[in-house]
Amino acid sequence: MQLDPLNSPFPVPWSWVMANQSEEQSVSHSKIRYYRSPSLISPNGQYAAYSRIQMQVLPNFTQSRVSSILFIENLKTRNLQTITATSPFADNPFVDHQERPPTGTIAILIPVAWSQDSDRILAREFESLFGTDIASDFAVIWEHQFNQIQTFAPMGISYTNAVLLGWSRMYANRVLFKAGHLGEEDWMQWAVNDRGETAPATEDCPIVFGQMVNHVWAGPQSHR
């Protein structure tokens, strides 16, 4: 079982992150580690979504940084589409280095669910800071028809942590989060659209589409 800082039903490779930190504490220079997630195959079998996660490991763990890119692969043509989040800690490789987030940030993007018609994909952007209790999710949706990427989280409510649960079963254009304050036991469930508009969703339940497939090249990889 994968550990996850927010006990998400779609865990990030947190054990890999912690293992890298433990391994490199005695090293005097930075190293790069990579992780390739399993693939999420679309319901129509035409697309595969997977993440490449990069960790820059530094001796001072609070200075390490984790970033990621989501890939959409057309299994017929082998063309690749890259997806990046626009959330606060997202490290977009196409942005000038001086504009990138500071060290110590964690931004892990992983596929969660395709839409039933395979025309959209929902991904989880987990964000945190090393050495702090800051940790929360953003939803990232890629729409194939317009090649449009949207990043959002619950708005207008009070919370310290939000966990992405999947598509809303009741509202096709919304996703479900649970959100609350650190230390509280009962977190409310919310339906959120791509503009961040947030409404209680106590009677709703999450739904996901797609098949997760492991490949021999998935998992941790190193680069020194």
BAVOKOL-154042 format. One record per atom (N, C-alpha, C, O): x negated, y, z; residue in three letters. Coordinates in steps of 0.05 Angstrom, whole numbers, plus 5000, padded with zeros to 4 digits. Example, Ala and Ser with C-alpha at 12.3 -4.5 7.8 and 13.67 -1.06 7.14 Angstrom:
<atoms>
473648865156ala475449105156ala473649345156ala471549345169ala474349555142ser472749795143ser474250015157ser473250235161ser
</atoms>
This chain:
<atoms>
498349765000met500050005000met498250255000met496350275015met499050444983gln497550694982gln498450875005gln500850905010gln496551005018leu497151205038leu497851465024leu496851515002leu499651625036asp500251885024asp500652085047asp501952025066asp499552325044pro499752525066pro502552605073pro503152675095pro504452585053leu507152655058leu509052425058leu511552455057leu507952175058asn509551935057asn511451935033asn513751865035asn510452025010ser511952044986ser512551764975ser510951584978ser514851734961pro515351484947pro513651454922pro513551244910pro512251664915phe510451664892phe507651744902phe506851974897phe506251574915pro503751654929pro501551734911pro501051614890pro500051934919val497552004906val495351824917val495751704938val493051794903pro490951614912pro489351734935pro487051794932pro490751754958trp489551894981trp487251724993trp485351835003trp487551464993ser485451295003ser482851334988ser480651324999ser483051364961trp480751424944trp479451684951trp477051704953trp481151894956val480052154963val478552134990val476352244992val479752005009met478451985036met475951815035met473951875048met475951605018ala473551435016ala471251595003ala468951555012ala471851754984asn469751924972asn468652114992asn466152154992asn470352235008gln469352425028gln467552285048gln465452395056gln468352045057ser466751905077ser464051815066ser462051825080ser464051735040glu461551635028glu459551855024glu457151805026glu460452105018glu458552305010glu457752505032glu456352695026glu458652465056gln458052655078gln455052685083gln454152895093gln453552475077ser450652485082ser449052575058ser446552575059ser450352635036val448952715011val448653015010val450453155018val446453104999ser445753395000ser446653534974ser446353784973ser447753394955his448553534930his451353434922his452253224931his452553574904ser455353504896ser455353274876ser453353234861ser457453124876lys457952914856lys460752924846lys462553044859lys461252804823ile463852804811ile464852524810ile463452334803ile467352484819arg468752224818arg471252264802arg472552474802arg472052044787tyr474452044771tyr476351824779tyr475451604789tyr478851874776tyr480951664781tyr482951674758tyr483851894751tyr483551444747arg485551434726arg487951284737arg487751054745arg490351414736ser492751304747ser493851084729ser493251074705ser495650914739pro497150734721pro498850904702pro499351134706pro499750774681ser501450904660ser504350864666ser505250654675ser505951074661leu508851064663leu509851064634leu509651264620leu511050844626ile512050804599ile514950914597ile516550854614ile515451064576ser518151174572ser520150964566ser519450744556ser522751004572pro524850804567pro524950714538pro525650484533pro524350884519asn524450804491asn521850664482asn521550584459asn519850644500gly517350504494gly515450664476gly513450544467gly516050914471gln514351064452gln512151214465gln510051274452gln512351284491tyr510451454504tyr509351324530tyr510751174543tyr506951394536ala505751324562ala504751574575ala503451734562ala505251604601ala504251834616ala502351734638ala503051544652ala500051864640tyr498151784661tyr496452024668tyr496252224653tyr495152014691ser493552234701ser490652164702ser489851944707ser488952374697arg486152354703arg485552544726arg485952784723arg484652444748ile484152604772ile481152624776ile479752424775ile480252864780gln477352914784gln476953024812gln478353204821gln474952924825met474153014852met471253104852met469452944846met470853354858gln468153454862gln467553434892gln468653574908gln465653254898val465153184926val462653334935val460553324923val462953484957leu460753644969leu460253554997leu462053445010leu457853585007pro457153495034pro459053615055pro459753475074pro459753865052asn461753985070asn464453935058asn465254055038asn466053755071phe468453665058phe470553885053phe472253865036phe470354095069thr472254315065thr471754475040thr473354645032thr469454425027gln468754555002gln469254374977gln469054464954gln469954124982ser470553944959ser473054034945ser474654194956ser473453944920arg475754024905arg476853794888arg475253644876arg479453764888val480753554872val482653694852val484253864859val482353614827ser484053724806ser484953504787ser483953274790ser486853554769ser487853344753ser489153454728ser489953684726ser489453274708ile490953324683ile492753084678ile491952854681ile495153144669leu496952934660leu496852904630leu496953104616leu496652664620phe496652604591phe499252464583phe500152284596phe500352554560ile502552414547ile501452294522ile500552444504ile501452034520glu500351894496glu502651784479glu504351634489glu502651844453asn504551724435asn503351444428asn501251434415asn504751234435leu503650974432leu503550874404leu502250674397leu504951014386lys504950944357lys502651094343lys501250974327lys502451344348thr500451514333thr497851544349thr495851624337thr497851484375arg495551524393arg494951814398arg492851884409arg496651994390asn496252284396asn496652334425asn498352204438asn495052524436leu495152584464leu496152874468leu495353054454leu497952914488gln498853174496gln497853214525gln498353034542gln496653434531thr495653484558thr497653664573thr498753864562thr498153594598ile500053744615ile498553844640ile497153694653ile498854104645thr497654214669thr499754374684thr501454504672thr499554374711ala501454524727ala500554824729ala498254884724ala502454994736thr501855274741thr502255344770thr502755574777thr502155144788ser502455194816ser499955324828ser497955334814ser500055414853pro497855584864pro495055464862pro493155604856pro494755204868phe492155074869phe491354934844phe489154824842phe493154934824ala492554784799ala490054884786ala489655124783ala488254704778asp485754774766asp485954724736asp485354504727asp486854914721asn487254884693asn484554904678asn483155104680asn483854684664pro481154684651pro480954884628pro478754944619pro483254994619phe483155184597phe483155474607phe483155664591phe482955514633val482755774645val479855844651val478355664659val479156094648asp476356174654asp475656094682asp477256114701asp473155994686his472255894711his472656094734his473256014756his472256354728gln472456554749gln475256584760gln475756684782gln477256484744glu480056514752glu481056254766glu483356254774glu479456054768arg480255804780arg480555834810arg479456014822arg482055644823pro482455654852pro479755614866pro477855514855pro479555704891pro477155674906pro476655384914pro478355224911pro474255334924thr473655064933thr475354994957thr476455164970thr475654734962gly477254634984gly480154574976gly481654474993gly480854624951thr483554574942thr483954294932thr482154164922thr486454194936ile487253934926ile489653974909ile491754074919ile489553894884ala491853914866ala491953664849ala490453634830ala493753474856ile493953214843ile496553194829ile498753214841ile496453164803leu498853144786leu499152854777leu497352744764leu501452724783ile501952444775ile504752424764ile506552564772ile505152234745pro507752204733pro509652064753pro508851894768pro512152154753val514252044771val516351904755val517051674761val517552034735ala519851914721ala520252044694ala519852294691ala520951884674trp521951984649trp524852044652trp526151944670trp525952204634ser528852224632ser529951974618ser528451824605ser532551934620gln533651694608gln533351684578gln533151464566gln533251924565asp533051934536asp530051964527asp529551994503asp528251954546ser525351964540ser524452234528ser522352254515ser526052444532asp525452704520asp524152894541asp523253114533asp524052814566arg522852974587arg521352794606arg522052564610arg519352904619ile518052754640ile517752924665ile517253164663ile518152804688leu517952934714leu515352834727leu514952594729leu513753024736ala511252954750ala511153094777ala512453294782ala509652974795arg509253084822arg506553224823arg504553104816arg506553474831glu504153624836glu503853644866glu505253814879glu502053484878phe501553504907phe499253694911phe497153684898phe499653884929glu497654094935glu497054104964glu498854094981glu494454144971ser493654164998ser490954304999ser489754364979ser490054355024leu487354465028leu485854285048leu486954205069leu483454205041phe481854045059phe481554185086phe481054425087phe481854035108gly481454145135gly483754295146gly483454435166gly486154285133thr488454425142thr490854245142thr490754015132thr493154335153asp495654185152asp497454285129asp499754215128asp496354445111ile497854535087ile498054305068ile496054195059ile500554235061ala501054015041ala503954035032ala505754045049ala504354045006ser507054054996ser507053974966ser504953964953ser509453914956asp509753834928asp511054054911asp512554214921asp510354044886phe511654194865phe512753994845phe511653774842phe514854064830ala515753904808ala514754024782ala514754274779ala513753854764val512853944738val514453784717val514453544717val515753924699ile517353804678ile516253884651ile515854114645ile515753684634trp514953724606trp517253644589trp518253424590trp518153824571glu520353774553glu519153744525glu517953924514glu519653504513his518353434488his519253614465his517553704449his521853674463gln522853814440gln521554094436gln520954164413gln521154234458phe520054504456phe517154514466phe515954734466phe516054284473asn513354274484asn512954484506asn511054634507asn514854484525gln515054684546gln514454554573gln515454334579gln512854694589ile512154594616ile513154784637ile512755024635ile514554684657gln515654844679gln514754734705gln514854494710gln513854904723thr512954834750thr514654984770thr514955224768thr515754834790phe517454974809phe517654804835phe516854574836phe518754934856ala519054814882ala521554944894ala522555144884ala522554844917pro524854964929pro524355264936pro522155334944pro526355434933met526155714939met528455804956met530655684955met528056014972gly530156124988gly530955975013gly532956035026gly529355775020ile529755625045ile527155625061ile525055685051ile527355565087ser525055565105ser523955275107ser525455095115ser521455245100tyr520154985102tyr517155015102tyr516055215091tyr515754815113thr512854805110thr511954595091thr509754615080thr513554395087asn512854165070asn515254075053asn517454065064asn514754025028ala516853925010ala515853674996ala513553654989ala517653474993val516853224980val518753174956val521153174959val517553134933leu519153084909leu520152794909leu518752614915leu522852764903leu524052504905leu524852374878leu525052134875leu525152544857gly525952444831gly528152614819gly528752834829gly529352524797trp531552664784trp533952654802trp534352464817trp535652854800ser538252844814ser540152664798ser540352674774ser541552484812arg543452314799arg546052464792arg547352394772arg546652674807met549152824803met548853044783met550753124769met546453164781tyr545953394763tyr543653334745tyr541353324754tyr544153294719ala542153204701ala539753394698ala537553314691ala540153654703asn538053854699asn536753934725asn535454144726asn537053784746arg535853844771arg534153614782arg534553384773arg532453674800val530853464814val531453494844val532353694853val530853274858leu531253274887leu528653294902leu526653174895leu528753454923phe526553474943phe527753414971phe530153464975phe526153324989lys526753355017lys524753555028lys522353555021lys525653735046ala523953945056ala524554005085ala526853985093ala522454075099gly522854135128gly520254255139gly518354315125gly520254275166his517954375180his516354155192his517453955202his513754185192leu511953985204leu512753935233leu512954115249leu513053685240gly513853605267gly516753545270gly517553415290gly518453635252glu521253575253glu521753295241glu520353215223glu523753165252glu524352895242glu526352885219glu525952735200glu528353045220asp530453045200asp530153275180asp530653505186asp529253205156trp528853395135trp531353385116trp532353175110trp532253615108met534553625090met533753565061met531353595053met535653475046gln535253415017gln536453645001gln538653745007gln534953724980trp535653954964trp535553884934trp533753734926trp537453994919ala537353984889ala536254244879ala537154454887ala534254234861val532854464852val532754464821val532054254810val533354684808asn533154694779asn530454824771asn528854894788asn530054844745asp527454934736asp526855234740asp524755324735asp528855374751arg528455654759arg528055684789arg527755904800arg527955454803gly527455454831gly530055484848gly529955494872gly532355514834glu534855544849glu535455294865glu535355074854glu535955324890thr535955104909thr538655084923thr539755284933thr539754844924ala542454794937ala542354544953ala540954354945ala543754524975pro543854274991pro544954044974pro546654084957pro543853804979ala544553574963ala544753324981ala543553124975ala546253355002thr546353135022thr547752885011thr547252665020thr549552914991glu550952684980glu549652574955glu550552374944glu547552694946asp546152614921asp544052404928asp543452354951asp543052274907cys540852084911cys539052094886cys539952144864cys536452044890pro534552064868pro534751834848pro535651614856pro534051884824ile534051674803ile531551714786ile530651944781ile530351494778val527951504761val528251314738val529651114740val526851374715phe526851204692phe523951164682phe522351344686phe523450934671gly520750874661gly519650634675gly520550554696gly517550514663gln516250284674gln513250334679gln511850424662gln512450284704met509650324711met507950084703met508649854709met505750144689val504049924679val501149984688val500150204684val499849784700asn497049804707asn495249714684asn495849514671asn493049854679his491149774659his488449714672his487949794695his486849554658val484249474670val482449714675val480749694692val482849944661trp481150174665trp482350374684trp481250584689trp484650304696ala485850484717ala484250454742ala482850254747ala484450654760gly483050654785gly480550824786gly480250994768gly478950794806pro476650974810pro474350934790pro473850704782pro473151154783gln470751144766gln468851354776gln469651544789gln466251314771ser464251504782ser462751634760ser462451534738ser461751874767his459952014748his458052174766his458852344781his455552114764arg453452234781arg452052464767arg450252584778arg
</atoms>
